[in-house]
């Protein structure tokens, strides 16, 4: 049951009794969550009920995690849960706290105004961010403002167009071969006839065709 450093700091604050403005700065500190919790616990121990509600209720919008040591060991909780325990319970961190009147009684005595839901402000901020992300129809780019870029589909269409063009008619291969063979046959027959005429003049037998 050795006290933690957090409780040692709380005891030190109870000894030096700082001004209320200093404790208010502790509670309003957004950078150090444990310093905020320390200021909230000290204010719950020595502060007036009106000040306690005014300074601690805005902390319901703080959802950061903090470590809390219990008899079973270290556990995780959140700043808003710690603040809710301070406002609704008479015990916190194994310390008996002074009795805190209900908020309704202070409202009936006109000491406090209606409670403001600080968590709703966070939801409104998220809605505003969503509205800013949406682009109005008037500001959207028209198709004419967008520079066209080549796509794969267009390339395919070009290929299809080139493939759809009729190819130049080539002469039939069979006709070319026939013409060349016919011309070759005529030249061979002329050569054989000339040779036979020469052999006839020399008294030799003619060649067979």
GROMACS elastic network, one bead per residue, 0.5 to 0.9 nm:
[ bonds ]
;  ai    aj funct       b0    kb
    1     4     6  0.89338   500
    1    71     6  0.84342   500
    3     6     6  0.79868   500
    3     7     6  0.61878   500
    3     8     6  0.69079   500
    4     7     6  0.54542   500
    4     8     6  0.64488   500
    4     9     6  0.88466   500
    4    69     6  0.83995   500
    5     9     6  0.61803   500
    5    10     6  0.85917   500
    6     9     6  0.52624   500
    6    10     6  0.63533   500
    6    11     6  0.88166   500
    6    34     6  0.82768   500
    6    38     6  0.72362   500
    7    11     6  0.61839   500
    7    12     6  0.85637   500
    7    38     6  0.86299   500
    7    93     6  0.83105   500
    8    11     6  0.51156   500
    8    12     6  0.62655   500
    8    13     6  0.87743   500
    9    13     6  0.62654   500
    9    14     6  0.86648   500
    9    38     6  0.79013   500
   10    13     6  0.51280   500
   10    14     6  0.63225   500
   10    15     6  0.87292   500
   10    38     6  0.66961   500
   10    39     6  0.84696   500
   10    41     6  0.78973   500
   10    42     6  0.65698   500
   11    14     6  0.50335   500
   11    15     6  0.63042   500
   11    16     6  0.88900   500
   12    15     6  0.50484   500
   12    16     6  0.63427   500
   12    17     6  0.83719   500
   13    16     6  0.52837   500
   13    17     6  0.56026   500
   13    18     6  0.68228   500
   13    42     6  0.74686   500
   14    17     6  0.52597   500
   14    18     6  0.82185   500
   14    42     6  0.76205   500
   14    46     6  0.85664   500
   15    18     6  0.87921   500
   17    20     6  0.89040   500
   18    21     6  0.82596   500
   18    22     6  0.64812   500
   18    23     6  0.71437   500
   19    22     6  0.54697   500
   19    23     6  0.67642   500
   19    24     6  0.88541   500
   20    23     6  0.51768   500
   20    24     6  0.61208   500
   20    25     6  0.87000   500
   20    43     6  0.85713   500
   20    47     6  0.84998   500
   21    24     6  0.50054   500
   21    25     6  0.63238   500
   21    26     6  0.87638   500
   22    25     6  0.51286   500
   22    26     6  0.64053   500
   22    27     6  0.88535   500
   22    39     6  0.88461   500
   23    27     6  0.63392   500
   23    28     6  0.86725   500
   23    39     6  0.55168   500
   23    40     6  0.80044   500
   23    42     6  0.78705   500
   23    43     6  0.70797   500
   24    27     6  0.51128   500
   24    28     6  0.61725   500
   24    29     6  0.86021   500
   24    39     6  0.73769   500
   24    40     6  0.86530   500
   24    43     6  0.84767   500
   24    55     6  0.73122   500
   25    28     6  0.50329   500
   25    29     6  0.60125   500
   25    36     6  0.84890   500
   25    39     6  0.82441   500
   26    29     6  0.53234   500
   26    30     6  0.88910   500
   26    32     6  0.88533   500
   26    35     6  0.60459   500
   26    36     6  0.52127   500
   26    37     6  0.82217   500
   26    38     6  0.76026   500
   26    39     6  0.51182   500
   26    40     6  0.78263   500
   27    30     6  0.82411   500
   27    35     6  0.74781   500
   27    37     6  0.71082   500
   27    38     6  0.79746   500
   27    39     6  0.52567   500
   27    40     6  0.58662   500
   27    43     6  0.87612   500
   27    55     6  0.71226   500
   27    56     6  0.76197   500
   27    59     6  0.83338   500
   28    36     6  0.68372   500
   28    39     6  0.89294   500
   28    55     6  0.80891   500
   28    59     6  0.86081   500
   29    32     6  0.63851   500
   29    33     6  0.75059   500
   29    35     6  0.74088   500
   29    36     6  0.59183   500
   30    33     6  0.66534   500
   30    36     6  0.75025   500
   30    62     6  0.89413   500
   31    35     6  0.86865   500
   31    36     6  0.86777   500
   32    35     6  0.54105   500
   32    36     6  0.64665   500
   32    37     6  0.89404   500
   33    36     6  0.50341   500
   33    37     6  0.63142   500
   33    38     6  0.86586   500
   33    62     6  0.89902   500
   33    64     6  0.75909   500
   33    65     6  0.86303   500
   33    66     6  0.77118   500
   33    79     6  0.76086   500
   34    38     6  0.60544   500
   34    39     6  0.85766   500
   34    66     6  0.75212   500
   34    79     6  0.88022   500
   35    39     6  0.62302   500
   35    40     6  0.85756   500
   36    39     6  0.52030   500
   36    40     6  0.61687   500
   36    41     6  0.86981   500
   36    79     6  0.87996   500
   37    41     6  0.61213   500
   37    42     6  0.85476   500
   37    79     6  0.72322   500
   37    82     6  0.78011   500
   37    83     6  0.78798   500
   38    41     6  0.52534   500
   38    42     6  0.61987   500
   38    43     6  0.85454   500
   39    42     6  0.51424   500
   39    43     6  0.60192   500
   39    44     6  0.85021   500
   40    43     6  0.51031   500
   40    44     6  0.61113   500
   40    45     6  0.86913   500
   40    52     6  0.81784   500
   40    55     6  0.80912   500
   40    56     6  0.66497   500
   40    83     6  0.74590   500
   40    86     6  0.81622   500
   41    44     6  0.50135   500
   41    45     6  0.63157   500
   41    46     6  0.89352   500
   41    83     6  0.84346   500
   41    86     6  0.72314   500
   41    92     6  0.83162   500
   42    45     6  0.50796   500
   42    46     6  0.63650   500
   42    47     6  0.77588   500
   43    46     6  0.54016   500
   43    48     6  0.81496   500
   43    51     6  0.82056   500
   43    52     6  0.64624   500
   43    55     6  0.87415   500
   43    56     6  0.87772   500
   44    47     6  0.57189   500
   44    48     6  0.81474   500
   44    49     6  0.82334   500
   44    52     6  0.61703   500
   44    56     6  0.87858   500
   44    86     6  0.68013   500
   44    87     6  0.80899   500
   44    97     6  0.73809   500
   44    98     6  0.77709   500
   44   100     6  0.85541   500
   45    97     6  0.60083   500
   45    98     6  0.63083   500
   46    98     6  0.81676   500
   47    50     6  0.83041   500
   47    51     6  0.64033   500
   47    52     6  0.61349   500
   48    51     6  0.53387   500
   48    52     6  0.61426   500
   48    53     6  0.88384   500
   48   100     6  0.89079   500
   49    53     6  0.63269   500
   49    54     6  0.86150   500
   49   100     6  0.63505   500
   49   101     6  0.70087   500
   49   103     6  0.87967   500
   49   106     6  0.85352   500
   50    53     6  0.54111   500
   50    54     6  0.61806   500
   50    55     6  0.86577   500
   50   103     6  0.88820   500
   50   106     6  0.77815   500
   50   111     6  0.69813   500
   50   112     6  0.68273   500
   51    54     6  0.50481   500
   51    55     6  0.59695   500
   51    56     6  0.81923   500
   52    55     6  0.54935   500
   52    56     6  0.57768   500
   52    57     6  0.80193   500
   52    87     6  0.81676   500
   52   100     6  0.89411   500
   53    56     6  0.53812   500
   53    57     6  0.55841   500
   53    58     6  0.86988   500
   53    87     6  0.76969   500
   53   103     6  0.79133   500
   53   112     6  0.84832   500
   54    57     6  0.60390   500
   54    58     6  0.75287   500
   54   112     6  0.83799   500
   55    58     6  0.64989   500
   55    59     6  0.77579   500
   56    59     6  0.54257   500
   56    60     6  0.76014   500
   56    83     6  0.66955   500
   56    84     6  0.87740   500
   56    86     6  0.87112   500
   56    87     6  0.80158   500
   57    60     6  0.57523   500
   57    61     6  0.84551   500
   57    83     6  0.77652   500
   57    84     6  0.84433   500
   57    87     6  0.84558   500
   57   115     6  0.85486   500
   57   116     6  0.84632   500
   57   117     6  0.86814   500
   57   118     6  0.79601   500
   58    61     6  0.62058   500
   58    62     6  0.81062   500
   58   116     6  0.85183   500
   58   117     6  0.82681   500
   58   118     6  0.59441   500
   58   119     6  0.84341   500
   59    62     6  0.53027   500
   59    63     6  0.86142   500
   59    79     6  0.73308   500
   59    80     6  0.60395   500
   59    83     6  0.68445   500
   59   118     6  0.82415   500
   60    63     6  0.75821   500
   60    79     6  0.75830   500
   60    81     6  0.78041   500
   60    83     6  0.69517   500
   60    84     6  0.75041   500
   60   117     6  0.85952   500
   60   118     6  0.69173   500
   60   119     6  0.68357   500
   61    79     6  0.86749   500
   61    80     6  0.66630   500
   61   117     6  0.88277   500
   61   118     6  0.59441   500
   61   119     6  0.50429   500
   61   120     6  0.87252   500
   61   121     6  0.87354   500
   61   122     6  0.76278   500
   62    78     6  0.78442   500
   62    79     6  0.58508   500
   62    80     6  0.56041   500
   62   119     6  0.87161   500
   63    78     6  0.56765   500
   63    79     6  0.57978   500
   63    80     6  0.58536   500
   63    81     6  0.83583   500
   64    77     6  0.84444   500
   64    78     6  0.54543   500
   64    79     6  0.58116   500
   64    80     6  0.79580   500
   65    76     6  0.65883   500
   65    77     6  0.56610   500
   65    79     6  0.64372   500
   66    75     6  0.85221   500
   66    76     6  0.58544   500
   66    77     6  0.54486   500
   66    78     6  0.54732   500
   66    79     6  0.65971   500
   66    82     6  0.89405   500
   67    74     6  0.64993   500
   67    75     6  0.57591   500
   67    77     6  0.62696   500
   67    78     6  0.82055   500
   68    73     6  0.83290   500
   68    74     6  0.56113   500
   68    75     6  0.52713   500
   68    76     6  0.60950   500
   68    77     6  0.68243   500
   68    93     6  0.82597   500
   69    72     6  0.78325   500
   69    73     6  0.55097   500
   69    75     6  0.61212   500
   69    76     6  0.86810   500
   69    93     6  0.82830   500
   70    73     6  0.51497   500
   70    74     6  0.61021   500
   70    75     6  0.72078   500
   70    93     6  0.81528   500
   70    94     6  0.86260   500
   71    74     6  0.83531   500
   72    75     6  0.84555   500
   77    80     6  0.86464   500
   77    81     6  0.67551   500
   77    82     6  0.73754   500
   78    81     6  0.52698   500
   78    82     6  0.63191   500
   78    83     6  0.87604   500
   79    82     6  0.50533   500
   79    83     6  0.62175   500
   79    84     6  0.85834   500
   80    83     6  0.50768   500
   80    84     6  0.60854   500
   80    85     6  0.86136   500
   81    85     6  0.62308   500
   81    86     6  0.87312   500
   82    85     6  0.51578   500
   82    86     6  0.64706   500
   82    87     6  0.89346   500
   82    92     6  0.83137   500
   83    86     6  0.50019   500
   83    87     6  0.63266   500
   83    88     6  0.86424   500
   84    87     6  0.51429   500
   84    88     6  0.59808   500
   84    89     6  0.80094   500
   85    88     6  0.53178   500
   85    89     6  0.53229   500
   85    90     6  0.81717   500
   85    91     6  0.77830   500
   85    92     6  0.68113   500
   86    89     6  0.57735   500
   86    90     6  0.72519   500
   86    91     6  0.75084   500
   86    92     6  0.65625   500
   86    97     6  0.83805   500
   87    90     6  0.82291   500
   87   100     6  0.74331   500
   87   102     6  0.88761   500
   88   100     6  0.81299   500
   88   102     6  0.84499   500
   89    92     6  0.73805   500
   89    97     6  0.81753   500
   89    99     6  0.86287   500
   89   100     6  0.84743   500
   90    95     6  0.83354   500
   90    96     6  0.59842   500
   90    98     6  0.66733   500
   90    99     6  0.62753   500
   90   100     6  0.76960   500
   91    94     6  0.62177   500
   91    95     6  0.54560   500
   91    97     6  0.55445   500
   91    98     6  0.88056   500
   92    95     6  0.53071   500
   92    96     6  0.68637   500
   92    97     6  0.71615   500
   93    96     6  0.85681   500
   97   100     6  0.84353   500
  100   103     6  0.87345   500
  101   104     6  0.84017   500
  101   105     6  0.69075   500
  101   106     6  0.74291   500
  102   105     6  0.55518   500
  102   106     6  0.68900   500
  103   106     6  0.52095   500
  103   107     6  0.62870   500
  103   108     6  0.87670   500
  103   112     6  0.77774   500
  103   115     6  0.88145   500
  104   107     6  0.50163   500
  104   108     6  0.62384   500
  104   109     6  0.86941   500
  104   112     6  0.87056   500
  105   108     6  0.51797   500
  105   109     6  0.64024   500
  105   110     6  0.87782   500
  105   111     6  0.87831   500
  106   109     6  0.50894   500
  106   110     6  0.63038   500
  106   111     6  0.52105   500
  106   112     6  0.57050   500
  106   113     6  0.85830   500
  107   111     6  0.57409   500
  107   113     6  0.60728   500
  107   114     6  0.71638   500
  108   111     6  0.75905   500
  108   112     6  0.82056   500
  109   112     6  0.77527   500
  110   113     6  0.68797   500
  112   115     6  0.81435   500
  113   116     6  0.86586   500
  116   119     6  0.88919   500
  116   120     6  0.87157   500
  117   120     6  0.55286   500
  117   121     6  0.73063   500
  118   121     6  0.53403   500
  118   122     6  0.71536   500
  119   122     6  0.53232   500
  119   123     6  0.67591   500
  119   124     6  0.89575   500
  120   123     6  0.50400   500
  120   124     6  0.62600   500
  120   125     6  0.86782   500
  121   124     6  0.50332   500
  121   125     6  0.62388   500
  121   126     6  0.87169   500
  122   125     6  0.50813   500
  122   126     6  0.63521   500
  122   127     6  0.87452   500
  123   126     6  0.50918   500
  123   127     6  0.62910   500
  123   128     6  0.87111   500
  124   127     6  0.50221   500
  124   128     6  0.62235   500
  124   129     6  0.86771   500
  125   128     6  0.50547   500
  125   129     6  0.62707   500
  125   130     6  0.86915   500
  126   129     6  0.50783   500
  126   130     6  0.62635   500
  126   131     6  0.86919   500
  127   130     6  0.50462   500
  127   131     6  0.62244   500
  127   132     6  0.86873   500
  128   131     6  0.50464   500
  128   132     6  0.62448   500
  128   133     6  0.86693   500
  129   132     6  0.51137   500
  129   133     6  0.62571   500
  129   134     6  0.88680   500
  130   133     6  0.50896   500
  130   134     6  0.65171   500
  131   134     6  0.52919   500
  131   135     6  0.82213   500
  132   135     6  0.72883   500
  135   138     6  0.83886   500
  135   139     6  0.66262   500
  135   140     6  0.66686   500
  136   139     6  0.53888   500
  136   140     6  0.64798   500
  137   140     6  0.52461   500
  137   141     6  0.86103   500
  138   141     6  0.82451   500
  139   142     6  0.88619   500
  141   144     6  0.80299   500
  141   145     6  0.60376   500
  141   146     6  0.69265   500
  142   145     6  0.53341   500
  142   146     6  0.68333   500
  143   146     6  0.54080   500
  143   147     6  0.83320   500
  143   148     6  0.88872   500
  144   147     6  0.74869   500
  144   148     6  0.87838   500
  146   149     6  0.89811   500
  150   153     6  0.82976   500
  150   154     6  0.65243   500
  150   155     6  0.75314   500
  151   154     6  0.54525   500
  151   155     6  0.66693   500
  151   156     6  0.89413   500
  152   155     6  0.52005   500
  152   156     6  0.63722   500
  152   157     6  0.88007   500
  153   156     6  0.51220   500
  153   157     6  0.63461   500
  153   158     6  0.88304   500
  154   157     6  0.50110   500
  154   158     6  0.63282   500
  154   159     6  0.86919   500
  155   158     6  0.51231   500
  155   159     6  0.63120   500
  155   160     6  0.86434   500
  156   159     6  0.50670   500
  156   160     6  0.61902   500
  156   161     6  0.86696   500
  157   161     6  0.61644   500
  157   162     6  0.86528   500
  158   161     6  0.50482   500
  158   162     6  0.62400   500
  158   163     6  0.84525   500
  159   162     6  0.51814   500
  159   163     6  0.60039   500
  159   164     6  0.84346   500
  160   164     6  0.58993   500
  160   165     6  0.87948   500
  161   164     6  0.50020   500
  161   165     6  0.65821   500
  162   165     6  0.55160   500
  162   166     6  0.88732   500
  163   166     6  0.78611   500
  163   167     6  0.88166   500
  164   167     6  0.88258   500
  166   169     6  0.85218   500
  167   170     6  0.86186   500
  169   172     6  0.87840   500
  170   173     6  0.83403   500
  171   174     6  0.86665   500
  171   175     6  0.74733   500
  171   176     6  0.73572   500
  172   175     6  0.54660   500
  172   176     6  0.66029   500
  172   177     6  0.89071   500
  173   176     6  0.52046   500
  173   177     6  0.62848   500
  173   178     6  0.86266   500
  174   177     6  0.51749   500
  174   178     6  0.61307   500
  174   179     6  0.86150   500
  175   178     6  0.50016   500
  175   179     6  0.60609   500
  175   180     6  0.85723   500
  176   179     6  0.51364   500
  176   180     6  0.61653   500
  176   181     6  0.84883   500
  177   180     6  0.52033   500
  177   181     6  0.60197   500
  177   182     6  0.84242   500
  178   181     6  0.51152   500
  178   182     6  0.59500   500
  178   183     6  0.84902   500
  179   182     6  0.50828   500
  179   183     6  0.60973   500
  179   184     6  0.84849   500
  180   183     6  0.51220   500
  180   184     6  0.60457   500
  180   185     6  0.85429   500
  181   185     6  0.60821   500
  181   186     6  0.86689   500
  182   185     6  0.50648   500
  182   186     6  0.63055   500
  182   187     6  0.87600   500
  183   186     6  0.52229   500
  183   187     6  0.63688   500
  183   188     6  0.87556   500
  184   187     6  0.52097   500
  184   188     6  0.62537   500
  184   189     6  0.87283   500
  185   188     6  0.51547   500
  185   189     6  0.62272   500
  185   190     6  0.87021   500
  186   189     6  0.52055   500
  186   190     6  0.63149   500
  186   191     6  0.87677   500
  187   190     6  0.51859   500
  187   191     6  0.63003   500
  187   192     6  0.87850   500
  188   191     6  0.51364   500
  188   192     6  0.62562   500
  188   193     6  0.86633   500
  189   192     6  0.51802   500
  189   193     6  0.61815   500
  189   194     6  0.87007   500
  189   209     6  0.79248   500
  190   193     6  0.51702   500
  190   194     6  0.62759   500
  190   195     6  0.86130   500
  191   194     6  0.52423   500
  191   195     6  0.61678   500
  191   196     6  0.86634   500
  192   195     6  0.50121   500
  192   196     6  0.60849   500
  192   197     6  0.85810   500
  192   206     6  0.89594   500
  192   207     6  0.71402   500
  192   208     6  0.84844   500
  192   209     6  0.73821   500
  193   196     6  0.51282   500
  193   197     6  0.62112   500
  193   198     6  0.86938   500
  193   206     6  0.89469   500
  193   207     6  0.86287   500
  194   197     6  0.51083   500
  194   198     6  0.63119   500
  194   199     6  0.86731   500
  195   198     6  0.51382   500
  195   199     6  0.61695   500
  195   200     6  0.85732   500
  195   206     6  0.79172   500
  195   207     6  0.77267   500
  196   200     6  0.59821   500
  196   201     6  0.86094   500
  196   204     6  0.85121   500
  196   205     6  0.78388   500
  196   207     6  0.60667   500
  196   208     6  0.89963   500
  197   200     6  0.50865   500
  197   201     6  0.64172   500
  197   202     6  0.87899   500
  197   206     6  0.78742   500
  198   201     6  0.52305   500
  198   202     6  0.64185   500
  198   203     6  0.87559   500
  198   204     6  0.86151   500
  198   206     6  0.89210   500
  199   203     6  0.60640   500
  199   205     6  0.65619   500
  199   206     6  0.62211   500
  199   207     6  0.84678   500
  200   203     6  0.50360   500
  200   204     6  0.56783   500
  200   205     6  0.68282   500
  200   206     6  0.66958   500
  201   204     6  0.76569   500
